[in-house]
Amino acid sequence: MFARQPSEKKPQDVDLRFVSDVYWIPPQADDLIRVPPAVFMYAAPAIPRMEVFSSAVFEKTGAAPMGEFFFLVDREKNRTLCVYSLMDECSVPMWVESIDLIVVAREFRDECRRNCWATEAYS
């Protein structure tokens, strides 16, 4: 299934001046069917109570599409599961201890930048 390990890179190993910056549209409610399947093993017991949101991501300088952020909000535990998806690949899902989607998106964007927007095919 989704066996990719978290990045070995340390934040200080990546020069963020050379990593594309992005912007995203405000997160909107979405359907669970659109969430990458790899996310389900991270959220399995909580999925019935989670709300799904997504946001299109664009490269800042050229406005080129760069995929989507998916957010699964667990209000009961006050946290959000995030994943970056591009075509048939996605990042390693990450929990953020907040349900404020603006805060979550910024924190997750920073994590994606540190990992150089790394993705892996999911099944």
Contacts in CASP RR format, 6 or more apart in sequence:
PFRMAT RR
TARGET T0000
AUTHOR 0000-0000-0000
METHOD contacts of the structure
MODEL  1
MFARQPSEKKPQDVDLRFVSDVYWIPPQADDLIRVPPAVFMYAAPAIPRM
EVFSSAVFEKTGAAPMGEFFFLVDREKNRTLCVYSLMDECSVPMWVESID
LIVVAREFRDECRRNCWATEAYS
1 38 0 8 1.000
1 41 0 8 1.000
1 122 0 8 1.000
1 123 0 8 1.000
2 38 0 8 1.000
2 41 0 8 1.000
2 120 0 8 1.000
2 122 0 8 1.000
2 123 0 8 1.000
4 92 0 8 1.000
4 120 0 8 1.000
5 92 0 8 1.000
6 92 0 8 1.000
7 92 0 8 1.000
7 114 0 8 1.000
7 115 0 8 1.000
7 118 0 8 1.000
9 114 0 8 1.000
9 115 0 8 1.000
9 116 0 8 1.000
11 114 0 8 1.000
14 113 0 8 1.000
14 114 0 8 1.000
14 115 0 8 1.000
14 116 0 8 1.000
16 113 0 8 1.000
16 114 0 8 1.000
19 113 0 8 1.000
19 116 0 8 1.000
19 117 0 8 1.000
20 59 0 8 1.000
20 60 0 8 1.000
20 61 0 8 1.000
20 66 0 8 1.000
20 117 0 8 1.000
21 59 0 8 1.000
21 60 0 8 1.000
21 61 0 8 1.000
21 113 0 8 1.000
22 57 0 8 1.000
22 58 0 8 1.000
22 59 0 8 1.000
22 60 0 8 1.000
22 66 0 8 1.000
22 109 0 8 1.000
23 57 0 8 1.000
23 58 0 8 1.000
23 60 0 8 1.000
24 55 0 8 1.000
24 56 0 8 1.000
24 57 0 8 1.000
24 58 0 8 1.000
24 69 0 8 1.000
24 105 0 8 1.000
24 109 0 8 1.000
25 55 0 8 1.000
25 56 0 8 1.000
26 55 0 8 1.000
27 53 0 8 1.000
27 54 0 8 1.000
27 55 0 8 1.000
27 69 0 8 1.000
27 71 0 8 1.000
27 101 0 8 1.000
27 105 0 8 1.000
28 53 0 8 1.000
28 54 0 8 1.000
28 55 0 8 1.000
29 51 0 8 1.000
29 52 0 8 1.000
29 53 0 8 1.000
30 52 0 8 1.000
30 53 0 8 1.000
30 54 0 8 1.000
30 70 0 8 1.000
31 52 0 8 1.000
32 47 0 8 1.000
32 52 0 8 1.000
34 52 0 8 1.000
34 54 0 8 1.000
34 70 0 8 1.000
35 52 0 8 1.000
35 70 0 8 1.000
35 72 0 8 1.000
35 83 0 8 1.000
36 70 0 8 1.000
36 83 0 8 1.000
36 85 0 8 1.000
36 90 0 8 1.000
36 122 0 8 1.000
37 122 0 8 1.000
37 123 0 8 1.000
38 83 0 8 1.000
38 90 0 8 1.000
38 93 0 8 1.000
38 122 0 8 1.000
38 123 0 8 1.000
39 70 0 8 1.000
39 72 0 8 1.000
39 81 0 8 1.000
39 83 0 8 1.000
39 90 0 8 1.000
39 93 0 8 1.000
40 47 0 8 1.000
42 81 0 8 1.000
42 93 0 8 1.000
42 95 0 8 1.000
43 50 0 8 1.000
43 72 0 8 1.000
43 74 0 8 1.000
43 81 0 8 1.000
43 93 0 8 1.000
46 72 0 8 1.000
46 74 0 8 1.000
46 76 0 8 1.000
46 77 0 8 1.000
47 72 0 8 1.000
49 74 0 8 1.000
49 75 0 8 1.000
49 76 0 8 1.000
50 72 0 8 1.000
50 73 0 8 1.000
50 74 0 8 1.000
50 81 0 8 1.000
51 72 0 8 1.000
51 73 0 8 1.000
51 75 0 8 1.000
52 70 0 8 1.000
52 71 0 8 1.000
52 72 0 8 1.000
52 73 0 8 1.000
53 70 0 8 1.000
53 71 0 8 1.000
53 72 0 8 1.000
53 73 0 8 1.000
53 101 0 8 1.000
54 68 0 8 1.000
54 69 0 8 1.000
54 70 0 8 1.000
54 71 0 8 1.000
55 68 0 8 1.000
55 69 0 8 1.000
55 71 0 8 1.000
55 105 0 8 1.000
56 65 0 8 1.000
56 67 0 8 1.000
56 68 0 8 1.000
57 65 0 8 1.000
57 66 0 8 1.000
57 67 0 8 1.000
57 68 0 8 1.000
57 69 0 8 1.000
57 84 0 8 1.000
58 64 0 8 1.000
58 65 0 8 1.000
58 66 0 8 1.000
59 65 0 8 1.000
59 66 0 8 1.000
66 86 0 8 1.000
66 117 0 8 1.000
67 84 0 8 1.000
67 85 0 8 1.000
67 86 0 8 1.000
67 87 0 8 1.000
68 84 0 8 1.000
68 85 0 8 1.000
68 86 0 8 1.000
69 82 0 8 1.000
69 83 0 8 1.000
69 84 0 8 1.000
69 85 0 8 1.000
69 105 0 8 1.000
69 108 0 8 1.000
69 109 0 8 1.000
70 82 0 8 1.000
70 83 0 8 1.000
70 84 0 8 1.000
70 85 0 8 1.000
71 80 0 8 1.000
71 81 0 8 1.000
71 82 0 8 1.000
71 101 0 8 1.000
71 104 0 8 1.000
71 105 0 8 1.000
72 80 0 8 1.000
72 81 0 8 1.000
72 82 0 8 1.000
73 80 0 8 1.000
73 99 0 8 1.000
73 101 0 8 1.000
74 80 0 8 1.000
74 81 0 8 1.000
74 99 0 8 1.000
75 99 0 8 1.000
78 97 0 8 1.000
78 98 0 8 1.000
78 99 0 8 1.000
79 95 0 8 1.000
79 96 0 8 1.000
79 97 0 8 1.000
79 98 0 8 1.000
79 99 0 8 1.000
80 95 0 8 1.000
80 96 0 8 1.000
80 98 0 8 1.000
80 99 0 8 1.000
80 101 0 8 1.000
80 104 0 8 1.000
81 93 0 8 1.000
81 94 0 8 1.000
81 95 0 8 1.000
81 96 0 8 1.000
82 93 0 8 1.000
82 94 0 8 1.000
82 95 0 8 1.000
82 96 0 8 1.000
82 104 0 8 1.000
82 105 0 8 1.000
82 108 0 8 1.000
83 90 0 8 1.000
83 91 0 8 1.000
83 92 0 8 1.000
83 93 0 8 1.000
83 94 0 8 1.000
84 90 0 8 1.000
84 91 0 8 1.000
84 108 0 8 1.000
84 112 0 8 1.000
84 117 0 8 1.000
84 119 0 8 1.000
85 91 0 8 1.000
85 119 0 8 1.000
86 117 0 8 1.000
86 119 0 8 1.000
88 121 0 8 1.000
88 122 0 8 1.000
89 119 0 8 1.000
89 120 0 8 1.000
89 121 0 8 1.000
89 122 0 8 1.000
90 119 0 8 1.000
90 120 0 8 1.000
90 122 0 8 1.000
91 112 0 8 1.000
91 115 0 8 1.000
91 117 0 8 1.000
91 118 0 8 1.000
91 119 0 8 1.000
91 120 0 8 1.000
92 115 0 8 1.000
92 118 0 8 1.000
92 120 0 8 1.000
94 108 0 8 1.000
94 111 0 8 1.000
96 103 0 8 1.000
96 104 0 8 1.000
96 107 0 8 1.000
96 108 0 8 1.000
98 104 0 8 1.000
98 107 0 8 1.000
END
